[in-house]
C-alpha cells in the first residue's frame, strides 16, 4: 500500500520523488523505533512495545482517512 499511495495521490511528475522521500523517512523512523524499543524493553518489558506496535496501524489508518482530501482536477499542460 505504501508504494501505491503516491501514484494515487500525487501528479505523475513527482511520484518518484515522493516515493524516495517516503523510503528515506521510513528508514530514519525505523532506526528511531529500534532505539525506542530498546529503551522500553530495558526499563519496562516487551508489553509496551507490542501495545505501541499494535496501535500504529490503527493510527495510520485514521490519519489517512482524516488527511487525504478529495482530489482536485488539474490540467497537466498548465501545471509546470
C-alpha distance (Angstrom), angle and dihedral (degrees) to the residues before:
residue distance angle dihedral
X1 . . .
X2 3.78 . .
X3 3.79 92.1 .
X4 3.80 95.3 47.7
X5 3.80 98.4 47.8
X6 3.83 95.8 73.6
X7 3.79 91.9 53.1
X8 3.81 90.0 50.8
X9 3.79 96.6 44.7
X10 3.81 107.2 34.4
X11 3.81 136.2 52.7
X12 3.80 115.2 -92.6
X13 3.80 93.6 -110.4
X14 3.83 93.6 63.4
X15 3.82 102.0 36.3
X16 3.81 93.2 98.8
X17 3.81 92.9 51.2
X18 3.79 93.1 46.9
X19 3.80 91.5 48.6
X20 3.81 91.1 49.0
X21 3.79 93.0 49.1
X22 3.79 91.6 48.3
X23 3.81 90.1 51.2
X24 3.82 91.1 50.1
X25 3.78 90.8 48.5
X26 3.81 91.5 48.4
X27 3.80 90.2 54.0
X28 3.80 93.9 49.3
X29 3.80 93.2 45.2
X30 3.81 90.3 46.7
X31 3.79 90.2 55.6
X32 3.80 90.2 48.1
X33 3.79 92.6 50.2
X34 3.79 90.4 50.4
X35 3.80 88.7 55.8
X36 3.82 92.1 44.8
X37 3.80 94.0 49.1
X38 3.81 89.6 50.7
X39 3.79 90.7 54.9
X40 3.83 92.8 45.4
X41 3.80 93.2 49.6
X42 3.79 92.6 45.3
X43 3.81 94.3 50.9
X44 3.81 101.8 32.4
X45 3.80 124.1 -0.8
X46 3.79 140.0 -86.4
X47 3.81 92.2 -77.0
X48 3.86 97.2 84.2
X49 3.80 90.3 46.8
X50 3.81 92.2 52.4
X51 3.81 92.7 45.2
X52 3.80 90.3 49.6
X53 3.81 92.3 47.3
X54 3.80 90.6 47.7
X55 3.81 92.4 52.5
X56 3.81 95.8 48.9
X57 3.84 97.5 77.7
X58 3.80 90.5 50.3
X59 3.81 91.1 49.0
X60 3.81 91.7 46.7
X61 3.80 91.7 51.0
X62 3.79 91.9 49.3
X63 3.81 91.0 49.5
X64 3.81 91.3 50.5
X65 3.79 91.5 50.7
X66 3.80 92.9 47.2
X67 3.81 100.0 40.7
X68 3.81 103.9 39.9
X69 3.77 110.5 87.7
X70 3.76 130.7 -164.3
X71 3.80 107.0 -79.0
X72 3.77 117.5 -108.4
X73 3.73 120.0 -137.3
X74 3.78 117.3 -114.2
X75 3.76 136.8 175.7
X76 3.82 115.1 -119.0
X77 3.82 91.1 -147.9
X78 3.80 95.1 57.9
X79 3.81 95.9 43.2
X80 3.81 111.0 81.1
